[in-house]
Amino acid sequence: MKHRPLAAAVAAFALAGAAHADTLVNIKGFGADGAGADIYSYPVAPGTIVSLFNPVLVDLPAGDYLLGNAWGRPGALYDTWNFQADAAGSWGSHFVAAEVLGGGQYRMLVDGVSLKEPTCKNHFCAWDTQAEARAAFLATPPFTMRLDHAATIAFASADYYLPDNLGGISLLITAAPVPEPATFGLLGLGLALLGARASRARRQS
């Protein structure tokens, strides 16, 4: 009972810092209803204003996020995509994530390309086969994304011409929101009370 202030502070801190439920995003990389990026040169630096068409939109609160391969998860439709079905070296997992600014503009946050290595080809870092591209994406650590405010985030495949594409990308978004300042204050109060108790106990002994 005497530890209630500290316990309450720690509990509040844990709840505030707990990750939101994972969000799965399926990005279709082909056809009239596919999602693409009107970008001709990669990589694109964070903060760059870009144009996207038909992106998948997700509302996210402020926090730190991991964007990883969702293949194998319930609801995941795609593992990798092919940006030119009749060409060698066209299977990849390149995607972009950008903040919606309005007026058809988006601020680039993540230019997600799988592991750069000698076996991949061209500026997309693509592979000859779907199996190679899938293995590379699965081996790639999740990409990080930080939001300092709530925002609508747009996801798209990294291609500007979709009719000759196959497949798509399924991403898993894992969020860990930043605790509110008030939560830190509550935790600090609990620790201060515990410290005062310990100091008082030492003096009495």
C-alpha positions as CSV (number, residue, x, y, z in Angstrom):
1,M,0.0,0.0,0.0
2,K,2.8,2.4,0.8
3,H,4.2,2.0,-2.7
4,R,0.9,3.1,-4.4
5,P,2.2,6.4,-5.8
6,L,5.2,4.7,-7.5
7,A,3.1,1.8,-8.7
8,A,0.5,4.2,-10.2
9,A,3.3,6.2,-11.9
10,V,5.0,3.1,-13.4
11,A,1.6,1.7,-14.5
12,A,0.7,5.0,-16.3
13,F,4.1,5.1,-17.9
14,A,3.8,1.6,-19.2
15,L,0.4,2.2,-20.6
16,A,1.4,5.4,-22.3
17,G,4.5,3.8,-23.8
18,A,2.8,0.6,-24.9
19,A,2.7,-0.1,-28.6
20,H,-0.5,0.3,-30.4
21,A,-2.0,-2.7,-32.2
22,D,0.1,-3.6,-35.3
23,T,-1.3,-2.2,-38.6
24,L,-1.0,-4.2,-41.8
25,V,-0.9,-2.3,-45.1
26,N,-1.3,-4.0,-48.4
27,I,0.2,-1.9,-51.3
28,K,-1.0,-3.1,-54.7
29,G,1.8,-2.3,-57.1
30,F,0.0,-2.8,-60.4
31,G,-3.2,-1.9,-62.4
32,A,-5.5,1.1,-62.4
33,D,-6.0,0.9,-58.7
34,G,-2.4,0.4,-57.8
35,A,-0.4,2.8,-55.7
36,G,2.8,4.4,-57.0
37,A,5.3,7.2,-56.7
38,D,5.8,9.8,-59.4
39,I,9.6,9.7,-58.7
40,Y,12.3,9.0,-61.3
41,S,15.4,9.0,-59.1
42,Y,16.1,7.2,-55.8
43,P,17.0,7.4,-53.0
44,V,14.9,10.3,-52.0
45,A,15.9,12.2,-48.9
46,P,13.5,12.6,-46.0
47,G,11.6,15.9,-46.1
48,T,11.6,16.0,-49.9
49,I,8.2,17.0,-51.4
50,V,7.0,14.2,-53.7
51,S,3.9,13.3,-55.8
52,L,2.1,10.0,-55.2
53,F,-0.9,8.5,-56.9
54,N,-3.6,6.4,-55.2
55,P,-1.5,5.8,-52.1
56,V,-2.7,3.7,-49.2
57,L,-3.5,6.1,-46.3
58,V,-3.1,5.4,-42.6
59,D,-3.8,7.8,-39.7
60,L,-1.1,7.5,-37.1
61,P,-0.5,9.3,-33.7
62,A,2.8,10.8,-32.8
63,G,5.5,8.2,-32.0
64,D,8.2,5.9,-33.2
65,Y,7.3,3.3,-35.8
66,L,8.9,0.2,-37.4
67,L,7.9,-0.7,-41.0
68,G,8.7,-4.3,-41.8
69,N,7.7,-7.1,-44.1
70,A,4.2,-8.5,-43.2
71,W,4.4,-11.6,-45.4
72,G,3.0,-14.6,-43.7
73,R,0.8,-12.6,-41.4
74,P,-3.0,-13.0,-41.6
75,G,-4.3,-10.6,-44.2
76,A,-1.0,-10.0,-46.0
77,L,-1.6,-10.2,-49.8
78,Y,1.9,-9.5,-51.2
79,D,5.5,-10.4,-50.5
80,T,7.3,-8.4,-53.3
81,W,6.5,-6.8,-56.6
82,N,7.8,-6.7,-60.1
83,F,8.2,-3.3,-61.8
84,Q,8.6,-4.6,-65.3
85,A,7.2,-8.1,-65.8
86,D,9.1,-8.9,-69.0
87,A,12.5,-7.7,-67.8
88,A,15.3,-9.4,-65.8
89,G,16.2,-8.0,-62.4
90,S,12.7,-6.6,-61.8
91,W,11.6,-8.2,-58.5
92,G,11.9,-6.0,-55.4
93,S,10.3,-4.6,-52.3
94,H,10.9,-0.9,-52.7
95,F,8.2,1.3,-51.1
96,V,7.8,4.8,-49.9
97,A,6.1,6.3,-46.9
98,A,5.2,10.0,-46.9
99,E,3.2,12.5,-44.8
100,V,0.1,13.8,-46.5
101,L,0.4,17.6,-46.7
102,G,-2.7,18.3,-48.9
103,G,-3.0,19.7,-52.3
104,G,-1.5,16.6,-53.9
105,Q,1.7,17.0,-52.0
106,Y,3.5,14.5,-49.7
107,R,6.6,14.9,-47.5
108,M,8.9,11.9,-47.8
109,L,9.6,10.1,-44.6
110,V,10.9,6.6,-45.6
111,D,12.5,5.5,-48.8
112,G,12.3,1.8,-48.1
113,V,14.8,-0.3,-50.2
114,S,15.8,-3.8,-49.1
115,L,19.4,-4.6,-48.2
116,K,21.9,-3.1,-50.6
117,E,24.2,-5.9,-51.7
118,P,26.1,-7.0,-54.9
119,T,23.4,-9.5,-55.9
120,C,20.7,-6.9,-56.4
121,K,20.4,-4.8,-59.6
122,N,19.7,-1.2,-60.7
123,H,18.6,1.7,-58.6
124,F,15.6,-0.3,-57.2
125,C,17.9,-2.9,-55.8
126,A,15.8,-5.6,-57.4
127,W,16.4,-9.3,-58.1
128,D,15.9,-11.8,-61.0
129,T,13.3,-13.9,-59.1
130,Q,10.5,-13.3,-56.7
131,A,12.0,-15.8,-54.3
132,E,15.3,-13.9,-54.1
133,A,13.4,-10.6,-53.6
134,R,11.3,-12.1,-50.8
135,A,14.3,-13.5,-49.0
136,A,16.1,-10.2,-49.2
137,F,13.0,-8.3,-47.8
138,L,12.5,-10.8,-45.0
139,A,16.2,-10.4,-44.1
140,T,16.0,-6.6,-44.1
141,P,15.6,-5.0,-40.6
142,P,12.4,-2.9,-40.2
143,F,12.7,0.6,-41.4
144,T,12.2,3.3,-38.8
145,M,9.8,6.2,-38.9
146,R,9.4,9.0,-36.3
147,L,6.3,11.3,-36.2
148,D,6.4,14.3,-33.8
149,H,2.7,14.9,-34.4
150,A,-0.3,12.9,-35.5
151,A,-0.5,12.6,-39.3
152,T,-2.0,10.8,-42.2
153,I,0.8,8.7,-43.8
154,A,0.7,7.6,-47.4
155,F,2.3,4.3,-48.6
156,A,3.0,3.4,-52.2
157,S,5.2,1.3,-54.3
158,A,8.3,3.1,-55.7
159,D,7.3,3.2,-59.3
160,Y,5.7,5.7,-61.6
161,Y,4.3,3.3,-64.2
162,L,2.0,0.5,-62.9
163,P,0.5,-1.2,-65.9
164,D,3.5,-3.5,-66.5
165,N,3.9,-4.4,-62.8
166,L,3.1,-7.5,-60.8
167,G,2.5,-8.1,-57.1
168,G,2.8,-5.6,-54.3
169,I,4.1,-5.0,-50.8
170,S,2.5,-5.9,-47.5
171,L,3.9,-3.9,-44.6
172,L,3.6,-4.3,-40.9
173,I,3.5,-1.0,-39.0
174,T,4.4,-1.4,-35.3
175,A,3.9,1.8,-33.3
176,A,5.4,2.8,-30.0
177,P,4.0,6.3,-29.1
178,V,6.1,8.7,-27.2
179,P,4.8,9.1,-23.6
180,E,3.1,12.3,-22.7
181,P,5.1,14.9,-20.6
182,A,2.5,14.5,-17.8
183,T,3.4,10.8,-17.7
184,F,7.0,11.6,-17.0
185,G,6.0,14.0,-14.3
186,L,3.9,11.3,-12.6
187,L,6.7,8.8,-12.8
188,G,9.1,11.4,-11.4
189,L,6.8,12.1,-8.5
190,G,6.5,8.4,-7.7
191,L,10.3,8.0,-7.7
192,A,10.7,11.0,-5.5
193,L,8.3,9.7,-3.0
194,L,10.1,6.3,-3.0
195,G,13.4,8.1,-2.5
196,A,12.0,10.1,0.4
197,R,10.8,6.9,2.1
198,A,14.2,5.2,1.6
199,S,16.0,8.3,3.1
200,R,13.6,8.4,6.1
201,A,14.2,4.7,6.7
202,R,17.9,5.1,6.7
203,R,17.8,7.9,9.2
204,Q,15.5,5.9,11.5
205,S,17.9,3.0,11.4
